[in-house]
Amino acid sequence: MIKHPIVVMTMCGSMLLGQVAPTASEAAKSTTDNPLVITVECSRKSHLVHVNEPFDFIITANKPKKLKVVVSMDGEAVLNRLTVTPPARVSAVLPQAGFVRCAVSSFEKDSQPVLCGVGVDPDQLRPLLPEPPDFDEFWNNTKAELAAIPANFNMRKYASDSMFEYYQISCDNLNNQKAYAFLSLPVDKTKKLPLLVTFPGGEAYQNEEAFVNLCVKNSFGVECARLVYHLPPYPPEKNLADAKARHSQFLKEIGLGRYIFFGVEDRNKFYTRTAVTGCLRLLDEALKQPGLDFERVVYHGASHGGAFGLYLVAFSDKFKAAFCGVPNFGDRGGFLAGRHTPDSSRTSPIFRSHLDTLLYFDTAFAARRIEIPVMIGVGFIDPFCTPSSVYTIYNELKGPKFLLPKIKNGHGDAPPEYSPMTYLWLAKQIGE
């Protein structure tokens, strides 16, 4: 266990003299009408401190109940376990760069912890393990292997409106697989629109109806064509219900709970290698179509999609700029030093026993090869793509870089201005 000094100071309220305890039914009603509300704040508004600099977690609640407190490094190495009665202050100091997380919950069953995260000189974070010496050779050989396979590119139009035509596109890929995506092209091919590229989060399977709705909504705020990847190596379905059923069937066929574990025993068969090459080829083929301005190609994605944005921008020269929100898969070996590596928790040991494969797909190493402008989003209480791992990625970027911190948010949540700012920044990168 990694140790550092942690001091707890509590300030307890007192019960009024002569107060009568409520009956069981009254207590149950009171719990329903007045649920326990816990808050955890940092004594530093920025949620940033230096190594060996003390700070406080300030814990309050609307009821004087005993609470569980777990202080850790991003949810990985547990630094201390405490019981406090609010209001309380937990003072902490960390002797190395990283993130300290305070998780506070009640002793009731299924109580969800309230989190607060503090960065300790996070600009000093670097990947724990060294980059494989043949990293570039591996990826150059991968692209050469793809080039030797005929593309067999195919486009199938399945919908259109007054502005766009919507296509499902596909091509041949490595490991006898096919790659799939959706592409929208302007009806008026003289427009030469910018192309917004996205790899979705989660299991990243798409459907025809969702793509049309996404294009019609157009969160970008700029008239653009769109390329959205479909990760699994089977054709997309028409609607969400069928897409979910098909993906469940696919996972049963390969005998895995998640596709991200596929082929992890062999770097040449690992799903990321095949998916990246498929995305690169589909992008190249899409940019051959009329109506697109290949000088204005930008990327927007988060989580799994944040990770793939880093791969694509690192291994393709087609992009002008990229937003990668809470990107996954950075600092693959960080757990060895008590940091929490994304998708490498104690409940998924498969990602802790195959570092010989995973280091070739560490997004921090991909970031070292990126020189175009990149904006990175990071959630200080993100339990999935933890801030310590995101900072290792950000710190490795070689070109102009911009950090968009969510100091009080986690993975999928954000302040209302967060998403519009990402699209506005991308629009400015292409002169819109």
N, C-alpha and C positions, 0 to 999 in steps of 0.2 A: 504493500500500500504506500502510495506517495503521501507524505505528511507535510503539513504546514500548520502554524499556529492558528487556531480558531477559538474565539472567546464568545460566550453567549451572555448577554445581559437582558434580563426580563423586567418589565414593569407591569405588575398585575393589578387589576381592579379588585374591588372588594364588594361582598354582598351586603345589602342593607340589613340592619338589625331587625329581627322580627319577620323577615321575608319568608313566606310559606312556599315550599316546593310545589310545583305544579303536579297535577295528576298525570297518569300515563296518557290518557286521551288528550288532555290539554297540551302535554308536551309534544305529542304527535302532530296536533293541529298547528302548534307554534312552529314546529320544524318545517311544515309545509308552507305556512304563511310567511315565515321569516327564515329562509334558507341561510345556511352559513356562507358568508362571503369573505374570502381571504384575499389580501393584497400583499404583494412583495415588491418593494422598491429598492433601488440602489441609492446610496448616499451621494453618489456622483451622477449628475444628470446625464453626462455623456456616456455613462456605463463603460468608461475606459480609464484604466489606471496603469501605472508602471510596475515593473517587477519589484517585489519587496515593499510595495506601497499599500498600507492598510486601507480597507474600505468596509462599509457596513451594508448588510441586507436588513431592511426595515420591514418587519412583519406586523400587519394589523389584521383584525377581523371584527365582525359585528357581534361576536359572541366570545366570552372568555373561556373557550374550550382548549384543551390540550391538543397541540398539533405536532405532526411529524415533520422534521426538517432533515433533508439530505443535501449535503454540500458535496459537489463532485466536479471533475473536469469534464464538462460537456456531457454528463451522464455516464461516463466510463469509469475512471478511477474514483472511488468514493473516498472523500477526504474526511468526512465526519457524518455521524448520524446523531441527531439531537431531538429532544422533546421540549417544546416551549409552550407557554401560555401567552398569547398576545395581549397588549403590544410588546414586541420584543425586538432586539437588535442582535444580529449575528455579525461579528467582526471577523474579517478574513484577510489574508495576505498570501500571495503566491510567489514562490522564489524563482519561477521561470515563466517564459511567455506561454500563453494559453488562454483558455476561457474557464471561468468558474461559474457553475450553475447552482442556484439554490432552488430546491423543489420542496414546496410546503403543501401538506394535505392533512385531512382529518384522519382519525383512526377508524372511521366508518368504512364498511365494505364498498369497494368500487369508487372510492373517493379519487377524483382526478387532481393531480398536483398542480398548483399554481407555480409558474416558473419565473425566474429572473436570471439573466446572464450578464456577466461582466468580462470584458476583454482586458487581458493583461499584456500590454505591449504586443498586440496581435500582428503588427507590421514586422515583427521579428520571426514569425512562424515560417518554417520551411519544411518540405517533406522530410520525414524521419529517415527513410531508407534511400539509398542512392539510386539514380536512374540506371537501368540496364545499359551496359556499354554498347550493345548492338541495337538500341532502341530505333535509331534512324534506319539501320539496315533492315530491321524487321518490317518497318512500314514501307520502305522503298520496295522490298521484295513483295509485299502484299499488293501494292498498286501495280507492280509489273505482272503479277499473277492474274489480276483482274483484267489488265489490258490484253492479255492473251486469249481471253474468252470473248466471243462475239456478243455484242450488247443485246441483239434481238429486241430492241426497244419497241414498245407497243403503246398506243394511245387509244382509249375508248371514251368517246363523249357520251355522257349519261344525262346531262341537263344543260339548260341555258336560260338566260334572261336577256333583258335589253342591253346589258353591259358586258356580261361575261359568258363564256362557255366553260363547262366544268368537265374535267377529264379524270378518269382513273388511268394511271400510267404504270408500266412495269418494265423490267429488264432482267436479263440473266445475271447471276451473281456467283460468288465463290461457293464452294462446297455443294455444288449442284442445286443451289437455291435460286429463288427469284426474289426480287425486291419490288416493293409497291409504294405508291404515293398518290396524292391527289394534286392536280394542277388546274388553276383557273387562268384563262387567257382572255384578253379583251376581244369583244366582237369586232371593234374597229382596230385592225392590226397596225394602223399608222400611229397609234398613240405612244408606243414605246414606253410602257409603264415600268416602274421599278418592281422588283421581285422581293417579296417578303417570305423568307424560308423559316419553317418551324418543324421541330421534332417535339411531339407531345410528351407530357410527363407520364408517370405510372407505367403501365404495360404498353402504352403507346399504340394501341390498336384504334383504327379510325373507321368511319362509315360514311357512305355517300351523302346522306341527309345532313349530318353534322358539318361536313365540309362546306356545303352550300350555305348553311346558316352562318357559319363562321365568316365566309366571304361577304355575305350580305350585311352582317353586323359591322365588320371592318373597324376594329378597335384602333387601328393604326392612325386613322384620321387623314390618311393620304390615299388617293386612288392608286391601287396597286394590284398586281397579280400575286397569287399565292401558291406556294409549294408546301404541302404538309405531308410528312412521311408517315407511313404505316409500318410499324416495326416488324410484326410477325411475318414469316415467309409463306403466307397463304393469302389469297385474294380477299380484300375487304368486303364486308357485307353492306346491305342497303341502309339498314337502320340500327339504332343502338341496341335494341333487344336481341336482334340476330347476331350482332357483333359480340355481345357478351357471351351468348351461348356458344358461338364458334370458338371464342378464345378459351372458354372453360374446357371445351372438347379438345382443343389443341394442347392445353397443359396436361390433360389426362393422357394424350397420345405420347407425349415426351416424358411423362412420369415426373413432372416437377410442379412445385407450387407457384413458381415465378419463372418467366422466360430468362431473366437476367442471370440465372444460374447455369444456363445451357452451355455445355462444352467447356466449363471452367477448368477441367483437367488438362486441356490441350490448348495452348495459345492460338493455334491455327484454326481450331474449331470453335473457339469461344464466340458467343453471340455478338459481342461488340465488334470484333474484327469483320465479320460478315456484314453486319448492319452498317458499319461505317462505309465500307466499299460500295454497298448498294446505294447509300445516300449520295455518295460522291458521283457515282455514275448517273443516277437519276437527275441530279443537279445539272451535270454537263449536257445531258440530252434535253432537259427542259429549256436550257438557255439557247438551244438551236431553234426554238420555235418563234414564229413571228409575233410581234406585239410586245416584246420584252426589251428592256434596256440593260444589257449585261454589264454596264458600268455602274448600275445602281442596284446592287444585290445586298440585302441586309438580313441578319438573322435575329430571331426572337424566340427564346424558349426558357423553360424553368425546370428545376429538379433533374429528372432524367434528361429532359430536353436541354437544360443548362449544360449538362455534361456533353451531350452530343454536339451542341454548338461549339464547344471548345475543340472537339475532335475535328469537326468539319472545317472550322476556320484555320486550324493548325495544318491540315493536310490538303487544303484547296486554296487557290489564289483568286477565287471568284468573288470573295466577299469584300464589301466596303467597310462594314462595321457590324458589331454583334452585341446584343444584350443577352447575358446568361444569368438568369435569376437562380439563387440558391443551388448552384451547380453540384452535381453528385460526383462521387468517385475520386475525390482528391485525397492525397496523403494516405494511400492504401495501407501503409504499415504503421500509421500513427497510434494504433491501439497498443503497440508494443511499449510505448512511452506513457500510457495512461490516457491518451486522447481518444476520442470516439471517432472511428472511421465509418463513413456512411455505408449502410447496408452490410455492416460487419459487426453486428451485435452478437452477444453471447448466444442468442437464439438462432443465428445463422452462421454456424462455425465454418461452413463451406468456404466463405470468403476470407477466413483466417488461416486456412490450411493450403491455399494455392497462390501464395504471393509470387511464385515463380511465373505464373501466368499474369496475374493482375497488375504487376508493375509495368507491363507493356501498355496498360490501358489506364494508367494514373493520369487524371486530367491536369494535375499540376505539371507533369512532364510535357503534356500537350501544350499547356500555356506558355512554356518556355519558347515555343516556336511561333508564337503569335505576335505580329508587329502592327496590326491594324488596331484602330480604337475599339476597346471593349469596355462595356459597363457590366459590373458584377453586383447582384443583389445578395444581401446576407441577412439572415434572421438571427438575432442574438439568443433566442430561445428555441431555435429550430432543433427538434429532436432527431430529425432524419438526415438532413445535409447540414451537419453541425457547423457553427461558425469557425471553429478552429480549422476544420478541413477546407472551408471556403477561403479563408485567409491564406492558406498555403497556396491555393490556386492564384488568387489575386496577386500575391507577392511575387509570383514567377512571371507574370505577363511582361513582355518586353516593349510593347508599344504604348501609346496613350491609353490610360486606364482611369476609370471612374468607379468609385464605390458608392452604392446606395444602401446604407445601413437601415435595418428595421430593428431598433434597439429594444422595442417592446413587443415584437411579433416573432412568430415562428416560421413554419414552412409555407403553408398555403394562405395565410392571412397577411394583411399589410395595411398601412394607412391609406386613405382614399386617394391620395395624390400619387401613390407609388406607381401604379400601372400607367397612368397617363404620362408620367415623367419619362418612363422608359421608351414609350413610343415617340414622344416629342424629341427626345435625344436622338433616336434613330433617324427621324425625319430630317433633323438638322445635319446629320452626317452625309445625307445625299442631296443636300441643298434645297430641301422642301421647307 
